[in-house]
Amino acid sequence: MAEKFEMIAKTQQGLEGVLAEELRLIGAEDVNQTPRTVSFKGDKEMMYKANFQLRTALRILKPIYSFKARTEDEFYGQAKKFDWLSVMNISQKYAVDSVISSEVFNHSRYIALKLKDAIADHFREKTGKRPFVDPLNPQIRVHVNVIDDECTISMDSSGESLHRRGYRQAQDASPTNEVLAAGMILLSGWNGDSDFIDPMCGSGTILIEAGLIAHGIPPGIFRKHFGFENWVDFDEALLQQVYNDESMEREFKYSIIGGDISKRAVEISTENIRNAGLHKKIELKMGSIFDFDPPGSKGVTITNPPNGEKLKKEQIESFYKQLGDCFKQRFTGYDIWLVSNNFDAIKSIGLRPSKSISLANGAMDCKLYRYSMYQGGQKEKVVKPKV
């Protein structure tokens, strides 16, 4: 039986519950949520699957060494004791990143620097040579987390952040992060069981993530490389087995439709959708949301409307009011989910949200609002989202 070990999946604020459910669905054990992270247990195959299949994870870390330290010198000495030759080669370039929540250590960059020195000095003592540090394009990424005097060193199995799927070659001015886009869809409970619309689609990220979910296509399919492929125990055959698993794929009987008033945005979306191999599965229209006619009698709309960075306060408030009127008139039978960081403008929409969820788009706080549009006017209906 393959050895099982603890791993940590990092995510964005508000998506911990969705990520935990994703992990359970792929067979992870001992799944536990903490702010922006979910810990779990599994074997090497589970680590590969987590990187390849999870839609709301940013990184998958594998803790390799834990110790207590009260001073920088103690930290350096403990870190140097670890057998670094067991996890990397002298020829591999490496980088270190750190997250510190401690009164004992208050300089995260300094702790990262001490760990770099500890790794280099360990190699020099054992081999007479030091490996090179490459912060921009390392083959090995090491992560250190310090809470008070508890220090945990992990190997980053993902490499580049998992939100960088590989399909988005172009983007508009304020793109929606891929992990946030997938998270919003999963929070909405949409699972390919009705039509899906993003009438202000920008660079098309929400549409693409919906397309991947609808057809059961894993988000890692576009990635050229994962960090664990540089590890000394990398199993190429096991990765191919994970890569070729088509058990998640399924038929989708409804429509995914996007639109944008900007010709450039539609061109960018078209390019990104083609890169994702979904050009025959997603329909795009150029035009204003106020002229958008959604199909069918029910469905889900998830969109990121303009947040007003280039508009005056009166203009953005007027736009949101018109948006609310448009939803009431044109989107009967739809669940509308809006993500916005303009908490004042959203009040002008003239609709009462049946749900609001605090999230983050990168470093920016935002909220996801749910409005249920039903025949005869808006009625409040609270449904616990499926994830």
HUQUIUR-V914551 format. One record per run of one state. SS is the DSSP state (2 for helix, 1 for strand, 0 for the rest). FROM is the first residue (numbers start at 0). LEN is the number of residues. If there is no record, write none. Layout:
# HUQUIUR-V914551
ss;from;len
SS;FROM;LEN
SS;FROM;LEN
This chain:
# HUQUIUR-V914551
ss;from;len
0;0;4
1;4;6
0;10;5
2;15;10
0;25;3
1;28;6
0;34;2
1;36;6
0;42;1
2;43;10
0;53;5
1;58;10
0;68;3
2;71;10
0;81;2
2;83;3
0;86;7
1;93;8
0;101;6
2;107;20
0;127;5
1;132;1
0;133;6
1;139;8
0;147;2
1;149;7
0;156;21
2;177;11
0;188;6
1;194;4
0;198;6
2;204;11
0;215;3
2;218;4
0;222;4
2;226;4
0;230;5
2;235;8
0;243;12
1;255;5
0;260;2
2;262;13
0;275;7
1;282;4
0;286;2
2;288;3
0;291;7
1;298;5
0;303;9
2;312;18
0;330;3
1;333;7
0;340;4
2;344;5
0;349;5
1;354;7
0;361;2
1;363;11
0;374;2
1;376;2
0;378;9
